[in-house]
Amino acid sequence: VMARLAPLFVNDRNAAALLDMKPAEFRGLVDEGVLPKPTKIGDFERWDVEQLQSIARGYAAEGGPIQW
């Protein structure tokens, strides 16, 4: 039996779930610039899971602490 791999990139619904929020709340924070914009993969928009985890843990995408 093959182990399931964790996703590297997710859609807005799954990105919102990672941060325990509704998709509309997540999109609102993206639109406000609080969260990063998605990466285009072909016709799809996806968010980098590692980047979202880093932000949720208090580190900006560049690796420094977020100033709240």
PQR file with spaces between the fields and no chain letter, atoms N, CA, C, O and H, PARSE charges and radii, in Angstrom:
ATOM       1  N    VAL     1       0.855   -1.178    0.000 -0.4000 1.5000
ATOM       2  CA   VAL     1       0.000    0.000    0.000 -0.0000 2.0000
ATOM       3  C    VAL     1       0.896    1.235    0.000  0.5500 1.7000
ATOM       4  O    VAL     1       1.808    1.358    0.818 -0.5500 1.4000
ATOM       5  N    MET     2       0.623    2.139   -0.922 -0.4000 1.5000
ATOM       6  CA   MET     2       1.413    3.350   -1.043 -0.0000 2.0000
ATOM       7  C    MET     2       0.913    4.422   -0.080  0.5500 1.7000
ATOM       8  O    MET     2      -0.292    4.644    0.037 -0.5500 1.4000
ATOM       9  H    MET     2      -0.118    2.040   -1.586  0.4000 1.0000
ATOM      10  N    ALA     3       1.838    5.084    0.607 -0.4000 1.5000
ATOM      11  CA   ALA     3       1.473    6.157    1.527 -0.0000 2.0000
ATOM      12  C    ALA     3       1.001    7.366    0.739  0.5500 1.7000
ATOM      13  O    ALA     3       1.513    7.653   -0.343 -0.5500 1.4000
ATOM      14  H    ALA     3       2.817    4.904    0.512  0.4000 1.0000
ATOM      15  N    ARG     4       0.035    8.063    1.281 -0.4000 1.5000
ATOM      16  CA   ARG     4      -0.467    9.268    0.628 -0.0000 2.0000
ATOM      17  C    ARG     4       0.494   10.424    0.890  0.5500 1.7000
ATOM      18  O    ARG     4       0.907   10.654    2.026 -0.5500 1.4000
ATOM      19  H    ARG     4      -0.381    7.829    2.160  0.4000 1.0000
ATOM      20  N    LEU     5       0.839   11.136   -0.153 -0.4000 1.5000
ATOM      21  CA   LEU     5       1.737   12.278   -0.030 -0.0000 2.0000
ATOM      22  C    LEU     5       0.953   13.531    0.352  0.5500 1.7000
ATOM      23  O    LEU     5      -0.175   13.730   -0.099 -0.5500 1.4000
ATOM      24  H    LEU     5       0.504   10.950   -1.076  0.4000 1.0000
ATOM      25  N    ALA     6       1.553   14.357    1.173 -0.4000 1.5000
ATOM      26  CA   ALA     6       0.943   15.637    1.524 -0.0000 2.0000
ATOM      27  C    ALA     6       1.065   16.568    0.324  0.5500 1.7000
ATOM      28  O    ALA     6       2.089   16.557   -0.360 -0.5500 1.4000
ATOM      29  H    ALA     6       2.470   14.195    1.539  0.4000 1.0000
ATOM      30  N    PRO     7       0.036   17.378    0.053 -0.5600 1.5000
ATOM      31  CA   PRO     7       0.097   18.277   -1.096  0.2800 2.0000
ATOM      32  C    PRO     7       1.133   19.383   -0.902  0.5500 1.7000
ATOM      33  O    PRO     7       1.357   19.864    0.209 -0.5500 1.4000
ATOM      34  N    LEU     8       1.750   19.767   -2.004 -0.4000 1.5000
ATOM      35  CA   LEU     8       2.688   20.888   -1.994 -0.0000 2.0000
ATOM      36  C    LEU     8       1.955   22.204   -2.206  0.5500 1.7000
ATOM      37  O    LEU     8       2.334   23.229   -1.640 -0.5500 1.4000
ATOM      38  H    LEU     8       1.568   19.376   -2.906  0.4000 1.0000
ATOM      39  N    PHE     9       0.900   22.177   -3.026 -0.4000 1.5000
ATOM      40  CA   PHE     9       0.089   23.344   -3.345 -0.0000 2.0000
ATOM      41  C    PHE     9      -1.379   22.963   -3.199  0.5500 1.7000
ATOM      42  O    PHE     9      -1.754   21.819   -3.457 -0.5500 1.4000
ATOM      43  H    PHE     9       0.593   21.344   -3.486  0.4000 1.0000
ATOM      44  N    VAL    10      -2.214   23.925   -2.782 -0.4000 1.5000
ATOM      45  CA   VAL    10      -3.638   23.662   -2.576 -0.0000 2.0000
ATOM      46  C    VAL    10      -4.483   24.788   -3.168  0.5500 1.7000
ATOM      47  O    VAL    10      -3.999   25.901   -3.377 -0.5500 1.4000
ATOM      48  H    VAL    10      -1.909   24.854   -2.573  0.4000 1.0000
ATOM      49  N    ASN    11      -5.751   24.481   -3.433 -0.4000 1.5000
ATOM      50  CA   ASN    11      -6.686   25.499   -3.904 -0.0000 2.0000
ATOM      51  C    ASN    11      -7.134   26.370   -2.734  0.5500 1.7000
ATOM      52  O    ASN    11      -6.759   26.116   -1.589 -0.5500 1.4000
ATOM      53  H    ASN    11      -6.144   23.577   -3.263  0.4000 1.0000
ATOM      54  N    ASP    12      -7.930   27.387   -3.016 -0.4000 1.5000
ATOM      55  CA   ASP    12      -8.327   28.332   -1.960 -0.0000 2.0000
ATOM      56  C    ASP    12      -9.140   27.673   -0.859  0.5500 1.7000
ATOM      57  O    ASP    12      -9.006   28.039    0.309 -0.5500 1.4000
ATOM      58  H    ASP    12      -8.235   27.593   -3.946  0.4000 1.0000
ATOM      59  N    ARG    13      -9.977   26.712   -1.208 -0.4000 1.5000
ATOM      60  CA   ARG    13     -10.798   26.026   -0.201 -0.0000 2.0000
ATOM      61  C    ARG    13      -9.914   25.262    0.786  0.5500 1.7000
ATOM      62  O    ARG    13     -10.116   25.336    1.998 -0.5500 1.4000
ATOM      63  H    ARG    13     -10.086   26.415   -2.156  0.4000 1.0000
ATOM      64  N    ASN    14      -8.943   24.535    0.259 -0.4000 1.5000
ATOM      65  CA   ASN    14      -8.052   23.772    1.120 -0.0000 2.0000
ATOM      66  C    ASN    14      -7.065   24.672    1.865  0.5500 1.7000
ATOM      67  O    ASN    14      -6.699   24.380    3.003 -0.5500 1.4000
ATOM      68  H    ASN    14      -8.779   24.475   -0.726  0.4000 1.0000
ATOM      69  N    ALA    15      -6.634   25.760    1.234 -0.4000 1.5000
ATOM      70  CA   ALA    15      -5.759   26.721    1.908 -0.0000 2.0000
ATOM      71  C    ALA    15      -6.496   27.340    3.094  0.5500 1.7000
ATOM      72  O    ALA    15      -5.927   27.493    4.174 -0.5500 1.4000
ATOM      73  H    ALA    15      -6.931   25.997    0.309  0.4000 1.0000
ATOM      74  N    ALA    16      -7.755   27.691    2.887 -0.4000 1.5000
ATOM      75  CA   ALA    16      -8.569   28.246    3.974 -0.0000 2.0000
ATOM      76  C    ALA    16      -8.706   27.229    5.099  0.5500 1.7000
ATOM      77  O    ALA    16      -8.605   27.588    6.273 -0.5500 1.4000
ATOM      78  H    ALA    16      -8.217   27.567    2.009  0.4000 1.0000
ATOM      79  N    ALA    17      -8.936   25.970    4.755 -0.4000 1.5000
ATOM      80  CA   ALA    17      -9.078   24.917    5.764 -0.0000 2.0000
ATOM      81  C    ALA    17      -7.795   24.757    6.573  0.5500 1.7000
ATOM      82  O    ALA    17      -7.850   24.512    7.778 -0.5500 1.4000
ATOM      83  H    ALA    17      -9.018   25.679    3.802  0.4000 1.0000
ATOM      84  N    LEU    18      -6.633   24.895    5.917 -0.4000 1.5000
ATOM      85  CA   LEU    18      -5.364   24.805    6.638 -0.0000 2.0000
ATOM      86  C    LEU    18      -5.267   25.869    7.724  0.5500 1.7000
ATOM      87  O    LEU    18      -4.643   25.649    8.763 -0.5500 1.4000
ATOM      88  H    LEU    18      -6.588   25.094    4.938  0.4000 1.0000
ATOM      89  N    LEU    19      -5.880   27.015    7.484 -0.4000 1.5000
ATOM      90  CA   LEU    19      -5.835   28.137    8.427 -0.0000 2.0000
ATOM      91  C    LEU    19      -7.117   28.244    9.253  0.5500 1.7000
ATOM      92  O    LEU    19      -7.326   29.227    9.965 -0.5500 1.4000
ATOM      93  H    LEU    19      -6.386   27.194    6.640  0.4000 1.0000
ATOM      94  N    ASP    20      -7.979   27.216    9.151 -0.4000 1.5000
ATOM      95  CA   ASP    20      -9.239   27.148    9.893 -0.0000 2.0000
ATOM      96  C    ASP    20     -10.115   28.382    9.676  0.5500 1.7000
ATOM      97  O    ASP    20     -10.591   29.006   10.624 -0.5500 1.4000
ATOM      98  H    ASP    20      -7.809   26.417    8.573  0.4000 1.0000
ATOM      99  N    MET    21     -10.310   28.713    8.399 -0.4000 1.5000
ATOM     100  CA   MET    21     -11.198   29.824    8.063 -0.0000 2.0000
ATOM     101  C    MET    21     -12.032   29.460    6.846  0.5500 1.7000
ATOM     102  O    MET    21     -11.755   28.485    6.147 -0.5500 1.4000
ATOM     103  H    MET    21      -9.922   28.206    7.629  0.4000 1.0000
ATOM     104  N    LYS    22     -13.047   30.257    6.612 -0.4000 1.5000
ATOM     105  CA   LYS    22     -13.907   30.057    5.447 -0.0000 2.0000
ATOM     106  C    LYS    22     -13.178   30.544    4.201  0.5500 1.7000
ATOM     107  O    LYS    22     -12.363   31.463    4.285 -0.5500 1.4000
ATOM     108  H    LYS    22     -13.272   31.049    7.179  0.4000 1.0000
ATOM     109  N    PRO    23     -13.461   29.935    3.028 -0.5600 1.5000
ATOM     110  CA   PRO    23     -12.808   30.376    1.797  0.2800 2.0000
ATOM     111  C    PRO    23     -12.961   31.871    1.529  0.5500 1.7000
ATOM     112  O    PRO    23     -12.018   32.512    1.064 -0.5500 1.4000
ATOM     113  N    ALA    24     -14.133   32.435    1.817 -0.4000 1.5000
ATOM     114  CA   ALA    24     -14.346   33.867    1.589 -0.0000 2.0000
ATOM     115  C    ALA    24     -13.448   34.707    2.501  0.5500 1.7000
ATOM     116  O    ALA    24     -12.940   35.748    2.084 -0.5500 1.4000
ATOM     117  H    ALA    24     -14.899   31.914    2.196  0.4000 1.0000
ATOM     118  N    GLU    25     -13.253   34.258    3.742 -0.4000 1.5000
ATOM     119  CA   GLU    25     -12.355   34.964    4.660 -0.0000 2.0000
ATOM     120  C    GLU    25     -10.923   34.893    4.148  0.5500 1.7000
ATOM     121  O    GLU    25     -10.198   35.887    4.158 -0.5500 1.4000
ATOM     122  H    GLU    25     -13.666   33.413    4.081  0.4000 1.0000
ATOM     123  N    PHE    26     -10.528   33.712    3.701 -0.4000 1.5000
ATOM     124  CA   PHE    26      -9.182   33.521    3.167 -0.0000 2.0000
ATOM     125  C    PHE    26      -8.954   34.427    1.968  0.5500 1.7000
ATOM     126  O    PHE    26      -7.946   35.129    1.899 -0.5500 1.4000
ATOM     127  H    PHE    26     -11.117   32.904    3.692  0.4000 1.0000
ATOM     128  N    ARG    27      -9.897   34.413    1.016 -0.4000 1.5000
ATOM     129  CA   ARG    27      -9.772   35.251   -0.190 -0.0000 2.0000
ATOM     130  C    ARG    27      -9.719   36.727    0.181  0.5500 1.7000
ATOM     131  O    ARG    27      -8.979   37.494   -0.434 -0.5500 1.4000
ATOM     132  H    ARG    27     -10.716   33.842    1.072  0.4000 1.0000
ATOM     133  N    GLY    28     -10.497   37.129    1.179 -0.4000 1.5000
ATOM     134  CA   GLY    28     -10.474   38.519    1.630 -0.0000 2.0000
ATOM     135  C    GLY    28      -9.097   38.930    2.123  0.5500 1.7000
ATOM     136  O    GLY    28      -8.628   40.027    1.820 -0.5500 1.4000
ATOM     137  H    GLY    28     -11.098   36.505    1.679  0.4000 1.0000
ATOM     138  N    LEU    29      -8.441   38.051    2.887 -0.4000 1.5000
ATOM     139  CA   LEU    29      -7.099   38.347    3.387 -0.0000 2.0000
ATOM     140  C    LEU    29      -6.076   38.364    2.257  0.5500 1.7000
ATOM     141  O    LEU    29      -5.109   39.125    2.299 -0.5500 1.4000
ATOM     142  H    LEU    29      -8.821   37.159    3.134  0.4000 1.0000
ATOM     143  N    VAL    30      -6.293   37.525    1.251 -0.4000 1.5000
ATOM     144  CA   VAL    30      -5.415   37.552    0.067 -0.0000 2.0000
ATOM     145  C    VAL    30      -5.602   38.879   -0.660  0.5500 1.7000
ATOM     146  O    VAL    30      -4.625   39.526   -1.037 -0.5500 1.4000
ATOM     147  H    VAL    30      -7.079   36.907    1.218  0.4000 1.0000
ATOM     148  N    ASP    31      -6.849   39.285   -0.858 -0.4000 1.5000
ATOM     149  CA   ASP    31      -7.140   40.547   -1.556 -0.0000 2.0000
ATOM     150  C    ASP    31      -6.574   41.757   -0.809  0.5500 1.7000
ATOM     151  O    ASP    31      -6.155   42.733   -1.431 -0.5500 1.4000
ATOM     152  H    ASP    31      -7.643   38.759   -0.552  0.4000 1.0000
ATOM     153  N    GLU    32      -6.564   41.689    0.533 -0.4000 1.5000
ATOM     154  CA   GLU    32      -6.030   42.784    1.350 -0.0000 2.0000
ATOM     155  C    GLU    32      -4.507   42.778    1.399  0.5500 1.7000
ATOM     156  O    GLU    32      -3.901   43.734    1.881 -0.5500 1.4000
ATOM     157  H    GLU    32      -6.905   40.896    1.038  0.4000 1.0000
ATOM     158  N    GLY    33      -3.886   41.716    0.908 -0.4000 1.5000
ATOM     159  CA   GLY    33      -2.434   41.619    0.943 -0.0000 2.0000
ATOM     160  C    GLY    33      -1.875   41.041    2.229  0.5500 1.7000
ATOM     161  O    GLY    33      -0.659   41.013    2.421 -0.5500 1.4000
ATOM     162  H    GLY    33      -4.379   40.939    0.516  0.4000 1.0000
ATOM     163  N    VAL    34      -2.760   40.573    3.122 -0.4000 1.5000
ATOM     164  CA   VAL    34      -2.325   39.971    4.377 -0.0000 2.0000
ATOM     165  C    VAL    34      -1.736   38.582    4.122  0.5500 1.7000
ATOM     166  O    VAL    34      -0.761   38.184    4.759 -0.5500 1.4000
ATOM     167  H    VAL    34      -3.748   40.595    2.966  0.4000 1.0000
ATOM     168  N    LEU    35      -2.334   37.863    3.196 -0.4000 1.5000
ATOM     169  CA   LEU    35      -1.839   36.550    2.791 -0.0000 2.0000
ATOM     170  C    LEU    35      -1.354   36.641    1.349  0.5500 1.7000
ATOM     171  O    LEU    35      -1.802   37.508    0.599 -0.5500 1.4000
ATOM     172  H    LEU    35      -3.126   38.187    2.679  0.4000 1.0000
ATOM     173  N    PRO    36      -0.445   35.757    0.956 -0.5600 1.5000
ATOM     174  CA   PRO    36       0.130   35.826   -0.393  0.2800 2.0000
ATOM     175  C    PRO    36      -0.863   35.478   -1.492  0.5500 1.7000
ATOM     176  O    PRO    36      -1.825   34.741   -1.277 -0.5500 1.4000
ATOM     177  N    LYS    37      -0.612   36.015   -2.650 -0.4000 1.5000
ATOM     178  CA   LYS    37      -1.406   35.677   -3.832 -0.0000 2.0000
ATOM     179  C    LYS    37      -1.024   34.266   -4.274  0.5500 1.7000
ATOM     180  O    LYS    37       0.059   33.783   -3.942 -0.5500 1.4000
ATOM     181  H    LYS    37       0.170   36.614   -2.825  0.4000 1.0000
ATOM     182  N    PRO    38      -1.897   33.613   -5.011 -0.5600 1.5000
ATOM     183  CA   PRO    38      -1.604   32.245   -5.454  0.2800 2.0000
ATOM     184  C    PRO    38      -0.555   32.205   -6.556  0.5500 1.7000
ATOM     185  O    PRO    38      -0.254   33.208   -7.201 -0.5500 1.4000
ATOM     186  N    THR    39      -0.021   31.028   -6.742 -0.4000 1.5000
ATOM     187  CA   THR    39       0.876   30.731   -7.852 -0.0000 2.0000
ATOM     188  C    THR    39       0.016   30.190   -8.987  0.5500 1.7000
ATOM     189  O    THR    39      -0.874   29.373   -8.754 -0.5500 1.4000
ATOM     190  H    THR    39      -0.266   30.212   -6.218  0.4000 1.0000
ATOM     191  N    LYS    40       0.272   30.635  -10.201 -0.4000 1.5000
ATOM     192  CA   LYS    40      -0.446   30.102  -11.361 -0.0000 2.0000
ATOM     193  C    LYS    40       0.263   28.842  -11.827  0.5500 1.7000
ATOM     194  O    LYS    40       1.463   28.859  -12.098 -0.5500 1.4000
ATOM     195  H    LYS    40       0.996   31.299  -10.390  0.4000 1.0000
ATOM     196  N    ILE    41      -0.475   27.763  -11.917 -0.4000 1.5000
ATOM     197  CA   ILE    41       0.016   26.496  -12.456 -0.0000 2.0000
ATOM     198  C    ILE    41      -0.925   26.151  -13.595  0.5500 1.7000
ATOM     199  O    ILE    41      -2.006   25.603  -13.383 -0.5500 1.4000
ATOM     200  H    ILE    41      -1.450   27.748  -11.697  0.4000 1.0000
ATOM     201  N    GLY    42      -0.498   26.478  -14.803 -0.4000 1.5000
ATOM     202  CA   GLY    42      -1.404   26.340  -15.947 -0.0000 2.0000
ATOM     203  C    GLY    42      -2.571   27.284  -15.774  0.5500 1.7000
ATOM     204  O    GLY    42      -2.384   28.487  -15.593 -0.5500 1.4000
ATOM     205  H    GLY    42       0.380   26.924  -14.975  0.4000 1.0000
ATOM     206  N    ASP    43      -3.778   26.742  -15.830 -0.4000 1.5000
ATOM     207  CA   ASP    43      -4.991   27.547  -15.638 -0.0000 2.0000
ATOM     208  C    ASP    43      -5.426   27.602  -14.176  0.5500 1.7000
ATOM     209  O    ASP    43      -6.451   28.204  -13.855 -0.5500 1.4000
ATOM     210  H    ASP    43      -3.930   25.765  -15.977  0.4000 1.0000
ATOM     211  N    PHE    44      -4.657   26.980  -13.296 -0.4000 1.5000
ATOM     212  CA   PHE    44      -5.057   26.853  -11.897 -0.0000 2.0000
ATOM     213  C    PHE    44      -4.321   27.855  -11.020  0.5500 1.7000
ATOM     214  O    PHE    44      -3.180   28.227  -11.296 -0.5500 1.4000
ATOM     215  H    PHE    44      -3.825   26.491  -13.557  0.4000 1.0000
ATOM     216  N    GLU    45      -5.004   28.288   -9.949 -0.4000 1.5000
ATOM     217  CA   GLU    45      -4.395   29.106   -8.909 -0.0000 2.0000
ATOM     218  C    GLU    45      -4.225   28.221   -7.688  0.5500 1.7000
ATOM     219  O    GLU    45      -5.182   27.607   -7.216 -0.5500 1.4000
ATOM     220  H    GLU    45      -5.930   27.985   -9.726  0.4000 1.0000
ATOM     221  N    ARG    46      -2.994   28.159   -7.179 -0.4000 1.5000
ATOM     222  CA   ARG    46      -2.723   27.319   -6.019 -0.0000 2.0000
ATOM     223  C    ARG    46      -1.806   28.047   -5.048  0.5500 1.7000
ATOM     224  O    ARG    46      -0.982   28.871   -5.443 -0.5500 1.4000
ATOM     225  H    ARG    46      -2.217   28.658   -7.562  0.4000 1.0000
ATOM     226  N    TRP    47      -1.970   27.719   -3.746 -0.4000 1.5000
ATOM     227  CA   TRP    47      -1.152   28.304   -2.692 -0.0000 2.0000
ATOM     228  C    TRP    47      -0.150   27.276   -2.197  0.5500 1.7000
ATOM     229  O    TRP    47      -0.455   26.091   -2.064 -0.5500 1.4000
ATOM     230  H    TRP    47      -2.640   27.050   -3.424  0.4000 1.0000
ATOM     231  N    ASP    48       1.051   27.759   -1.930 -0.4000 1.5000
ATOM     232  CA   ASP    48       2.142   26.944   -1.434 -0.0000 2.0000
ATOM     233  C    ASP    48       1.874   26.599    0.038  0.5500 1.7000
ATOM     234  O    ASP    48       1.819   27.491    0.884 -0.5500 1.4000
ATOM     235  H    ASP    48       1.299   28.722   -2.038  0.4000 1.0000
ATOM     236  N    VAL    49       1.709   25.322    0.337 -0.4000 1.5000
ATOM     237  CA   VAL    49       1.386   24.878    1.690 -0.0000 2.0000
ATOM     238  C    VAL    49       2.493   25.257    2.666  0.5500 1.7000
ATOM     239  O    VAL    49       2.203   25.723    3.768 -0.5500 1.4000
ATOM     240  H    VAL    49       1.753   24.597   -0.351  0.4000 1.0000
ATOM     241  N    GLU    50       3.738   25.069    2.291 -0.4000 1.5000
ATOM     242  CA   GLU    50       4.856   25.400    3.176 -0.0000 2.0000
ATOM     243  C    GLU    50       4.866   26.895    3.511  0.5500 1.7000
ATOM     244  O    GLU    50       5.142   27.272    4.650 -0.5500 1.4000
ATOM     245  H    GLU    50       3.973   24.689    1.396  0.4000 1.0000
ATOM     246  N    GLN    51       4.568   27.739    2.530 -0.4000 1.5000
ATOM     247  CA   GLN    51       4.531   29.179    2.759 -0.0000 2.0000
ATOM     248  C    GLN    51       3.403   29.539    3.733  0.5500 1.7000
ATOM     249  O    GLN    51       3.597   30.353    4.636 -0.5500 1.4000
ATOM     250  H    GLN    51       4.344   27.432    1.605  0.4000 1.0000
ATOM     251  N    LEU    52       2.225   28.931    3.550 -0.4000 1.5000
ATOM     252  CA   LEU    52       1.107   29.195    4.462 -0.0000 2.0000
ATOM     253  C    LEU    52       1.430   28.720    5.872  0.5500 1.7000
ATOM     254  O    LEU    52       1.093   29.397    6.844 -0.5500 1.4000
ATOM     255  H    LEU    52       2.067   28.270    2.817  0.4000 1.0000
ATOM     256  N    GLN    53       2.075   27.572    5.996 -0.4000 1.5000
ATOM     257  CA   GLN    53       2.454   27.071    7.319 -0.0000 2.0000
ATOM     258  C    GLN    53       3.452   28.011    7.978  0.5500 1.7000
ATOM     259  O    GLN    53       3.360   28.269    9.178 -0.5500 1.4000
ATOM     260  H    GLN    53       2.349   27.023    5.207  0.4000 1.0000
ATOM     261  N    SER    54       4.392   28.520    7.217 -0.4000 1.5000
ATOM     262  CA   SER    54       5.386   29.452    7.741 -0.0000 2.0000
ATOM     263  C    SER    54       4.719   30.729    8.236  0.5500 1.7000
ATOM     264  O    SER    54       5.060   31.234    9.306 -0.5500 1.4000
ATOM     265  H    SER    54       4.468   28.310    6.242  0.4000 1.0000
ATOM     266  N    ILE    55       3.783   31.246    7.473 -0.4000 1.5000
ATOM     267  CA   ILE    55       3.056   32.456    7.862 -0.0000 2.0000
ATOM     268  C    ILE    55       2.238   32.197    9.121  0.5500 1.7000
ATOM     269  O    ILE    55       2.226   33.023   10.033 -0.5500 1.4000
ATOM     270  H    ILE    55       3.507   30.836    6.604  0.4000 1.0000
ATOM     271  N    ALA    56       1.556   31.056    9.179 -0.4000 1.5000
ATOM     272  CA   ALA    56       0.723   30.720   10.334 -0.0000 2.0000
ATOM     273  C    ALA    56       1.559   30.569   11.605  0.5500 1.7000
ATOM     274  O    ALA    56       1.066   30.804   12.708 -0.5500 1.4000
ATOM     275  H    ALA    56       1.566   30.384    8.438  0.4000 1.0000
ATOM     276  N    ARG    57       2.805   30.183   11.449 -0.4000 1.5000
ATOM     277  CA   ARG    57       3.696   30.018   12.603 -0.0000 2.0000
ATOM     278  C    ARG    57       4.404   31.316   12.978  0.5500 1.7000
ATOM     279  O    ARG    57       5.221   31.336   13.899 -0.5500 1.4000
ATOM     280  H    ARG    57       3.205   29.992   10.553  0.4000 1.0000
ATOM     281  N    GLY    58       4.093   32.401   12.266 -0.4000 1.5000
ATOM     282  CA   GLY    58       4.626   33.703   12.632 -0.0000 2.0000
ATOM     283  C    GLY    58       5.811   34.165   11.826  0.5500 1.7000
ATOM     284  O    GLY    58       6.484   35.120   12.214 -0.5500 1.4000
ATOM     285  H    GLY    58       3.429   32.385   11.518  0.4000 1.0000
ATOM     286  N    TYR    59       6.086   33.512   10.711 -0.4000 1.5000
ATOM     287  CA   TYR    59       7.204   33.915    9.865 -0.0000 2.0000
ATOM     288  C    TYR    59       6.696   34.312    8.493  0.5500 1.7000
ATOM     289  O    TYR    59       5.870   33.620    7.898 -0.5500 1.4000
ATOM     290  H    TYR    59       5.540   32.736   10.396  0.4000 1.0000
ATOM     291  N    ALA    60       7.195   35.432    7.998 -0.4000 1.5000
ATOM     292  CA   ALA    60       6.817   35.905    6.666 -0.0000 2.0000
ATOM     293  C    ALA    60       7.403   34.969    5.622  0.5500 1.7000
ATOM     294  O    ALA    60       8.286   34.166    5.924 -0.5500 1.4000
ATOM     295  H    ALA    60       7.866   35.994    8.482  0.4000 1.0000
ATOM     296  N    ALA    61       6.912   35.073    4.396 -0.4000 1.5000
ATOM     297  CA   ALA    61       7.381   34.232    3.305 -0.0000 2.0000
ATOM     298  C    ALA    61       8.888   34.358    3.109  0.5500 1.7000
ATOM     299  O    ALA    61       9.536   33.412    2.662 -0.5500 1.4000
ATOM     300  H    ALA    61       6.194   35.725    4.151  0.4000 1.0000
ATOM     301  N    GLU    62       9.447   35.518    3.440 -0.4000 1.5000
ATOM     302  CA   GLU    62      10.879   35.741    3.275 -0.0000 2.0000
ATOM     303  C    GLU    62      11.681   35.119    4.412  0.5500 1.7000
ATOM     304  O    GLU    62      12.911   35.109    4.360 -0.5500 1.4000
ATOM     305  H    GLU    62       8.920   36.287    3.803  0.4000 1.0000
ATOM     306  N    GLY    63      11.007   34.600    5.441 -0.4000 1.5000
ATOM     307  CA   GLY    63      11.705   33.941    6.516 -0.0000 2.0000
ATOM     308  C    GLY    63      11.843   34.751    7.791  0.5500 1.7000
ATOM     309  O    GLY    63      12.329   34.226    8.793 -0.5500 1.4000
ATOM     310  H    GLY    63      10.008   34.609    5.483  0.4000 1.0000
ATOM     311  N    GLY    64      11.434   36.007    7.788 -0.4000 1.5000
ATOM     312  CA   GLY    64      11.523   36.833    8.983 -0.0000 2.0000
ATOM     313  C    GLY    64      10.215   36.844    9.745  0.5500 1.7000
ATOM     314  O    GLY    64       9.179   36.463    9.200 -0.5500 1.4000
ATOM     315  H    GLY    64      11.039   36.433    6.974  0.4000 1.0000
ATOM     316  N    PRO    65      10.244   37.273   10.992 -0.5600 1.5000
ATOM     317  CA   PRO    65       9.009   37.310   11.767  0.2800 2.0000
ATOM     318  C    PRO    65       8.022   38.339   11.216  0.5500 1.7000
ATOM     319  O    PRO    65       8.416   39.394   10.719 -0.5500 1.4000
ATOM     320  N    ILE    66       6.761   38.020   11.312 -0.4000 1.5000
ATOM     321  CA   ILE    66       5.712   38.936   10.876 -0.0000 2.0000
ATOM     322  C    ILE    66       5.527   40.005   11.951  0.5500 1.7000
ATOM     323  O    ILE    66       5.486   39.689   13.140 -0.5500 1.4000
ATOM     324  H    ILE    66       6.441   37.163   11.716  0.4000 1.0000
ATOM     325  N    GLN    67       5.418   41.235   11.546 -0.4000 1.5000
ATOM     326  CA   GLN    67       5.179   42.347   12.474 -0.0000 2.0000
ATOM     327  C    GLN    67       3.666   42.619   12.505  0.5500 1.7000
ATOM     328  O    GLN    67       3.109   43.147   11.543 -0.5500 1.4000
ATOM     329  H    GLN    67       5.451   41.491   10.580  0.4000 1.0000
ATOM     330  N    TRP    68       3.018   42.263   13.596 -0.4000 1.5000
ATOM     331  CA   TRP    68       1.574   42.489   13.713 -0.0000 2.0000
ATOM     332  C    TRP    68       1.310   43.818   14.344  0.5500 1.7000
ATOM     333  O    TRP    68       0.152   44.194   14.529 -0.5500 1.4000
ATOM     334  H    TRP    68       3.471   41.834   14.378  0.4000 1.0000
